[in-house]
Amino acid sequence: MSDAQPRNPLHGLTLENIVTKLVEHYGWAELARQVDINCFKTDPSVKSSLKFLRKMPWARKQVEELYLATF
């Protein structure tokens, strides 16, 4: 069943991978400018960002859209 989502470009990527790659590419300051959420602005960390993004689908969607636009 590895073909379950052949047209989903995020298939196989974890949210942690997405956030980590975006931080490596942009850095926290630019990431906070691109996606205006406090978990990227105030004492940012991957762990705290994941906790917030898992609870807020609208924020996760913005992060995933930025990932797709960037990579």
C-alpha positions in Angstrom: 0.0 0.0 0.0 2.9 2.4 -0.5 1.0 3.8 -3.5 -1.9 5.0 -1.3 -1.2 8.7 -1.9 0.8 8.9 -5.2 -0.2 12.5 -5.8 0.4 13.8 -2.3 3.8 15.6 -2.4 4.0 15.5 1.4 3.5 11.7 1.6 6.3 10.1 3.6 7.4 13.3 5.2 6.8 13.9 8.9 5.9 17.3 10.3 9.2 17.2 12.2 11.1 16.8 8.9 9.2 19.6 7.3 9.8 22.1 10.2 13.5 21.0 10.4 14.2 21.6 6.7 12.4 24.9 6.8 14.5 26.1 9.8 17.7 24.9 8.1 16.7 26.8 4.9 15.3 30.0 6.4 16.3 30.2 10.0 13.8 31.0 12.7 13.6 34.8 12.1 12.7 34.4 8.4 10.4 31.5 9.1 8.5 33.7 11.5 8.3 36.4 8.9 7.0 33.9 6.3 4.5 32.2 8.6 3.3 34.6 11.3 2.8 32.4 14.3 4.3 33.0 17.8 5.9 29.5 18.1 8.4 30.7 15.5 8.9 34.1 17.1 9.1 33.6 20.9 11.8 31.1 22.1 11.4 28.9 19.0 12.3 25.2 19.0 11.3 22.3 16.8 9.6 20.6 19.8 7.4 23.5 20.8 6.6 24.2 17.1 5.5 20.6 16.6 3.3 20.7 19.6 1.5 23.9 18.4 1.2 22.8 14.7 -0.3 19.5 15.7 -3.1 21.3 17.6 -3.7 24.0 15.0 -4.6 22.7 11.5 -4.6 26.2 10.0 -1.0 26.8 11.1 0.1 23.4 9.9 -1.4 24.1 6.5 0.5 27.3 6.2 3.8 25.6 7.1 3.1 22.7 4.6 2.3 25.2 1.9 5.5 27.1 2.5 7.4 23.8 2.4 5.9 23.0 -1.0 6.6 26.4 -2.4 10.2 26.3 -1.1 11.2 22.7 -2.1 
